[in-house]
Amino acid sequence: MNVSFYIAKRYLLSKKSHNAINVISGISVCGVALATLALICTLSVFNGFRDLVADFFTAFDPELKVSVASGKVFNPADQKIQSLCNLSEVAVFSEVLEETAMIQYKDRQTMVVIKGVEDNFEQLAPIDSILYGKGSTTLRDEVADYAIPGVDLVAMLNSGVRFLEPLIVYAPKRGSKVNLTNPSNSFITERLFSSGLVFAVNQAKYDASYILTSIEFARQLFQYDKEVSSISLRLKNGVDERQAKKKIQQLLGDEFIVQDRYEQQLDTFRIMEVEKLISYLFLTFILVIACFNVIGSLSMLIIDKKEDVITLRNLGADDKLITRIFLFEGRFITLFGAIIGLVLGLAFCYVQQTFGLLSLGGGSAEGFVVDAYPVSVHIGDVILVFITVLLVGFLSVWYPVRYLSKRLL
């Protein structure tokens, strides 16, 4: 067994001549453990919120979205696009046309995004989980075109879920200038009737500005023949999404962009990642401060073991061996603190995930989507925290131990 390792282990576990040293060592372990626990819990809560938001988007966004690299619309009759239908990985192929328009209900007006979809849009994502009301998902029949608006948009227009009067939709005529003498001639006007349903994604981006309707209505309103703004795809069960996305991108080339759900909401998830990174850096700084307790503990231990060091020198120990003893001592404190913090952090996350001890305040009654802080433990974060604690702890004691060993011994 390594001599310095063995002596350091004995120093850690044995009783010191001054009880204060044992107390300081215990405080050092607790400080590292608390910093580790805070890192695990904080990163897991950020993961929980990220997964929660991803679940909301999952019910509205397609698994894969194909859009043109330049411009707004493209012809779905393109040979490359049609070849997607024949891919073994694709289960559902659906055309989508999105454009901005203005809607009016009685005396209220606002700008919205008209999302025209095909009849198979229900097969793309579990949209039934975000639909509310009593009605049909049929968006077009022989009589009229129907709308499924966002819940916040309904509140903004004060129309109610089943509005009695139709929504008046205005869109500028393509390729024409606004006639200042008679502006109404520069717009196309259409009507959308109530389907008896609204959707609630719990994201203002959609709930306050989107209206689902038929793609035929969207083409008629925006004066397109067959053009679409995107193609929505759902993959077959068991198909690897990354591999399928890579294959589709290679098939379509640089003219088209293939996005998964996270890339479709890149801004939202990027903000969450930045917040998570800032929290990680802030808590790592707190960990560095906690490691000063380890340095203080080692300083007291070096002073306490002066006589032992003299004995070791008489037995032939050199300066490197003596320095390694106290380096191992500091690393033991960091390692034990990291292990204890990881165990407590994972236990706390499990309890929070199972019982929801820490609530968000008033829960759903106060407008929150969930009652308690969501938690999701990722193995990558656990490994990152463990490596961070060990790295910070080991580096923080390296120079002080070498310096104190020369000064005090």
Residue pairs with C-beta under 8 A, 6 or more apart in sequence:
3 317
3 321
4 321
4 322
4 324
4 325
4 327
4 328
5 328
7 312
7 325
8 324
8 325
8 326
8 327
8 328
8 329
8 332
9 328
9 332
11 301
11 305
11 325
11 329
12 25
12 329
12 332
12 333
15 22
16 22
16 301
16 304
17 304
18 300
18 304
20 300
21 297
21 300
21 301
21 304
24 293
24 296
24 297
24 300
25 297
25 301
25 333
27 293
27 297
28 290
28 293
28 294
28 296
28 297
28 333
28 337
29 333
29 336
29 337
29 340
30 337
31 290
31 291
31 293
31 294
31 337
32 287
32 290
32 291
32 294
32 333
32 334
32 336
32 337
32 338
32 341
32 389
32 393
33 336
33 337
33 338
33 340
33 341
33 344
34 290
34 341
35 283
35 286
35 287
35 290
35 337
35 341
35 389
36 287
36 337
36 338
36 340
36 341
36 342
36 345
36 385
36 386
36 389
37 341
37 344
37 345
37 348
38 283
38 286
38 345
39 280
39 283
39 284
39 287
39 341
39 345
39 385
39 388
39 389
40 341
40 342
40 345
40 346
40 348
40 349
40 377
40 381
40 382
40 385
41 345
41 348
41 349
41 352
41 375
42 279
42 280
42 283
43 276
43 279
43 280
43 378
43 381
43 384
43 385
44 345
44 349
44 375
44 376
44 377
44 378
44 381
45 373
45 374
45 375
46 272
46 275
46 276
46 279
47 276
47 375
47 376
47 377
47 378
47 381
48 373
48 374
48 375
48 376
49 272
49 374
50 269
50 272
50 276
50 376
51 374
51 376
52 369
52 370
52 374
53 203
53 265
53 268
53 269
53 272
54 261
54 262
54 269
56 130
56 201
56 202
56 203
56 369
57 201
57 203
57 261
57 264
57 265
58 125
58 126
58 261
59 125
59 126
59 127
59 129
59 130
59 201
60 125
60 127
60 130
60 199
60 201
60 206
61 125
61 261
61 264
61 265
62 94
62 124
62 125
62 232
62 233
62 234
62 261
63 124
63 125
63 233
63 234
63 235
63 241
63 260
63 261
64 232
64 233
64 234
64 235
64 241
64 244
64 245
64 248
64 258
64 259
64 260
65 230
65 231
65 232
65 233
65 258
65 259
65 264
66 81
66 84
66 230
66 231
66 232
66 233
66 248
66 252
66 256
66 257
66 258
67 229
67 230
67 231
67 256
67 257
67 259
68 74
68 255
68 256
68 257
69 254
69 255
69 256
69 257
72 99
72 229
73 97
73 224
73 227
73 228
73 229
74 81
74 227
74 228
74 256
75 81
75 226
75 227
75 228
76 82
76 95
76 226
76 227
76 228
76 231
77 226
80 251
80 252
80 253
80 255
80 256
81 231
81 252
81 256
83 251
84 90
84 93
84 231
84 233
84 248
84 251
85 93
87 244
87 247
87 248
87 251
88 236
89 235
89 236
89 239
89 244
89 247
90 233
90 234
90 235
90 236
90 244
91 123
91 234
91 235
91 236
91 237
92 120
92 123
92 124
92 232
92 233
92 234
93 231
93 232
93 233
94 117
94 118
94 120
94 121
94 123
94 124
94 231
94 232
94 233
95 117
95 118
95 215
95 228
95 231
95 232
96 115
96 116
96 117
96 118
96 121
96 215
96 228
96 229
96 230
96 231
96 232
97 115
97 116
97 215
97 218
97 219
97 222
97 224
97 227
97 228
97 229
98 113
98 114
98 115
98 116
98 218
98 229
98 230
99 113
99 114
99 171
99 218
99 221
99 222
99 229
100 111
100 112
100 113
100 114
101 111
101 112
101 113
101 114
101 169
101 170
101 171
101 221
101 222
102 109
102 110
102 111
102 112
102 169
102 170
102 171
103 109
103 110
103 111
103 112
103 157
103 167
103 168
103 169
103 170
103 192
103 211
104 167
104 168
104 170
105 157
105 158
105 159
105 163
105 165
105 167
105 168
106 159
106 165
108 156
108 157
108 158
110 153
110 156
110 157
110 209
111 209
112 149
112 153
112 209
112 210
112 211
113 209
113 210
113 211
114 169
114 171
114 211
114 213
114 217
114 218
114 221
114 222
115 210
115 211
115 212
115 213
115 218
116 213
116 214
116 215
116 216
116 217
116 218
116 219
117 139
117 212
117 213
117 214
117 215
117 232
118 214
118 215
119 139
119 214
121 127
121 212
121 232
122 128
122 137
123 234
124 232
124 233
124 234
125 234
127 199
130 199
130 200
130 201
131 137
131 148
131 197
131 198
131 199
132 151
132 161
132 197
132 198
132 199
132 200
133 161
133 162
133 196
133 197
133 198
134 162
134 196
134 197
135 162
135 194
135 195
135 196
135 197
136 146
136 195
136 196
136 197
137 148
137 195
137 197
138 146
138 195
139 145
139 146
139 147
139 148
139 195
139 212
139 213
139 214
139 217
140 146
140 213
140 214
140 216
140 217
144 166
144 191
144 193
145 190
145 191
145 192
145 193
145 213
145 214
145 216
145 217
146 192
146 193
146 194
146 195
146 213
146 214
147 167
147 192
147 193
147 194
147 195
147 211
147 212
147 213
148 195
148 197
148 198
148 199
148 211
148 212
148 213
149 157
149 159
149 167
149 198
149 199
149 210
149 211
149 212
150 198
150 199
150 200
150 201
150 206
150 207
150 208
150 209
150 210
150 211
151 198
151 199
151 200
151 207
152 204
152 207
152 208
153 207
153 208
153 209
153 210
153 211
154 160
154 161
154 163
154 198
156 208
157 163
157 167
159 165
159 167
159 194
161 194
161 196
161 197
161 198
162 194
162 196
163 194
164 194
166 191
166 192
166 193
166 194
167 191
167 192
167 193
167 211
168 189
168 190
168 191
169 189
169 190
169 191
169 192
169 221
170 187
170 188
170 189
171 187
171 188
171 190
171 221
171 222
172 178
172 186
172 187
172 188
173 186
173 187
173 188
173 223
174 222
174 223
176 186
177 186
178 186
179 185
179 186
188 221
188 222
188 223
190 217
190 220
190 221
192 211
192 213
192 217
199 206
199 207
199 210
199 212
200 207
201 207
202 369
203 268
205 268
215 228
218 224
219 225
219 226
219 227
233 248
235 241
235 244
241 260
245 258
245 260
248 258
249 256
249 258
252 258
262 269
284 388
284 392
287 388
287 389
287 392
287 393
288 392
288 396
291 334
291 392
291 393
291 396
291 397
292 396
294 330
294 333
294 334
294 393
294 396
294 397
295 330
295 396
295 397
295 400
297 333
298 326
298 329
298 330
298 397
298 400
298 401
298 404
299 400
299 404
299 408
301 326
301 329
302 326
302 401
302 404
302 405
302 408
302 409
303 408
306 408
306 409
309 322
309 409
312 321
312 322
313 322
319 405
319 406
322 405
322 409
323 401
323 402
323 405
326 401
326 404
326 405
327 397
327 398
327 401
330 393
330 394
330 396
330 397
330 401
331 393
331 394
331 397
333 393
334 389
334 390
334 393
334 394
334 397
335 390
335 393
337 389
337 393
338 386
338 389
338 390
338 393
341 389
342 382
342 385
342 386
345 385
346 377
346 382
349 375
349 377
351 357
352 358
352 372
352 373
352 375
353 375
353 376
353 377
356 371
356 372
356 373
357 372
358 372
358 373
359 371
359 372
359 373
360 366
360 368
360 370
360 371
360 372
360 373
361 368
362 368
363 370
363 371
363 372
364 370
364 371
